[in-house]
Amino acid sequence: AGGGEGFAVGADLGSLPEISRLFRECDAAFLQRTGKAELDILVNNAGIGLVGTVDQTTEEMFDRQFDINVKGLFFVTQNAAPRLRPGGRIVNLSSLVALRAYPDCAAYAATKGAVNSLTMAFASQFGNRGITVNAVAPGMTATDFVASYMGDENYVQLVKSTTALGRIGASEDIAGVVAALVSRDSGWVTGQTIYATGGMQL
């Protein structure tokens, strides 16, 4: 609506060759459209979550989650960093599960704890270029990611009852926080994890 132009490039972010290809294709598209292979904003939003207690989690489940949620985020950021203009913005998607005990998704929670740690490290490294790095940690949000839970009305009502604002989050709720962090008004906020949960489990 604002006159922008979008395009999609698919890649498996658990694979370094795929990440390299992603950036080559993005560079070519940016050069064609703007004459410069530069970025203003990086949002590390890709992620997977597999349900399993410690005894149920296989090595394959563990590795796949860390490959996408941690390794992918790390090397996408590594590739994006030299392309980011001074004063750019990086936002990483974390989760409330990094702050609370969720035994049925322990490996996933560990990946999001790693995201919070990387957010601080990136903020320290890139601060001398005026680049801010923050994380947004949603609570329960009605997206395809939690579709299996949304079909359980008892569970949905339980979540609503333990959330201060009394409802399940919407994708627009999280997008609004991300938009705020990448705006000029948030130029003095960096290295932070913002819990966008509607007051879930206060």
N, C-alpha and C positions, 0 to 999 in steps of 0.2 A: 504493500500500500504506500510505502514511503519512496518507492522508485528503485529499490534495491533489486539485485539479480542474484539468484541462488543456483547452485549446481551441486550434484552429489557425486562422491567418489567412494566406492566401497573398498574395505580392506579388513583383513583379520589382524587385529591389533596385538594378538599374541605372537606374531611373527615379525622379526626385524626386517626381513626382505620386503614384507608386505607394507610395513610402515614407510620404508624408503620409497617404494612405488607410490604410495599415497601422496607423499610430498612432491615427488617428481610430477605427478599428474596435476596436483594443485598448483605447483609453480607454473606449469605450462598454461593452465587456465587463467591464473592471475596475470601472467605476462601478456596474454592475448587481450585481456579486458582492460588492464590498467597500465601495462608497461613495466610493472614492478612486481617481483615475487616477495611481497611483504605482508605481514599480518599486524592487526591491531589487537585482536582478542583471540585467545585459545580457551575453549571450554572442554575440559576432559570429562565427557559425559558417558563414554562407553563403559559398560560393566555387565557382569553376570553374577547371579547369586544362586547357589545350589544348596538345597536343604539337606542337612545331615548332621547328626550329633557326632561327637568325636569318634565313637565306635562305628558309626555308619559311613564316615567319610573315607573314600578311597584315595589313593595317591593321584589317580587321574582327576578326580573332582578337585582335590586340593590344588594341583598344579594348574589346571585350567583357569581356576579363579584368580590365582596369583599372576598367571600369564597375562590375562586381560586387564584385571583391575589394578595391578601394581607395575609389572614389567611394561605393559602397553602404555600406561600413563607416563611412566618414567621416560621411555624412549620417544614417545610422541612429543613430550616436552623438550627433550634433548634436540630433536629435529626442528621443532618450532622456534626455539629460543633465538637462534641467529637470524631468524626471519621476522621476529617481533620488533616493531619500531620502539624507540625510547618512549616511555610513558605507557607502554602496552599493558594488557591485563591477562592474567591467567586465573581461571576458576576451575577447581577440581571438585568433582562430586563425591562426597563421602556419605555417611549414613549415621543415623542415631544408634545403630547397632554397635558402633565403635565405642559408645559411652555406657551402654547398658549390657547386662548379661543375657545373651540369647543362645542357649546351648544347642539349639537345633540348626544354627548356622554359624558355628564357631569359626570355621575357616573363612567364610565371607566376612565376618566381623573383623577378623585379623587383617584382611586386605584393606578394610576401611580405616583401621588404626594406622596402617602403613601410609595410606593416603594423607592422613592428618600430619604425620611426621614429615613426609616429603613436602607438604605444603609449606611448612616452616623452613625447611632447608632451601627450597626454591626461592622463597621470599628473601632469605638472607643473601643468596647468591646473586639474584637479579635486581636487588634494590638499587645498586649503583647505576643502573640504567633507567631508574624511575618506573620499573615494571612492578606492579603489585601482584601478589599471589595469595589467593584465599581459597578456602574450601566451603562448600555448602553441604550440610548434613541433613537431608530430609528425614522426617518420620514417615509414617504410613501415608502413601500417596497413590491415588487411584490411577495407575498406569498398567500397561501390559505386564510390567515386571512383577506385579503382585496379583495378577488376575485370578490365580487359583485361590487366594485368600478372600478375594472380594465376593466369591460365590458362597461363602460361609457367613450367613446373616448373623449368627450368634457371635462369631469372631469380630465381625464389623461393628456390632453394637458394643462389644467389649472395648474395642479400640476407641470408639467414640466416647464411651463413658470415662476413659482414662486420659482424655485429651481436653485441655482447658477450653479450647474453642469449640468443642463438642461436635466435631465432624472429621471426616477423612480429608486429607489434603488433596488438592488438584494440581495438575502439572503447571497451571498458571501461577499457583502460589510459589512454586520453586523458581519458575522462570523470572518472576518479579524480583526475587532476591538476587539471582544471577545478574539481571539487568542493572540493579542498583550497584552491585560490586564492580561492574565494568564501566560505570558512568564516571564522569569527571568528579562528581561529588564524593566518591569513595577513594580518591587519590591518596588519602592519609591512612587507609586501612590496608594492612598487609600482614601475612603470616597468621591469619585468624581462621578458625573454623566456626561458621555461623550455623547454629542448629535451627533449621526451619521446620519445626515440628507441630506448630499450632499449640504448643504446650503439652505434648504427649508425654505421659509418665512423669509429670512434675511431682 
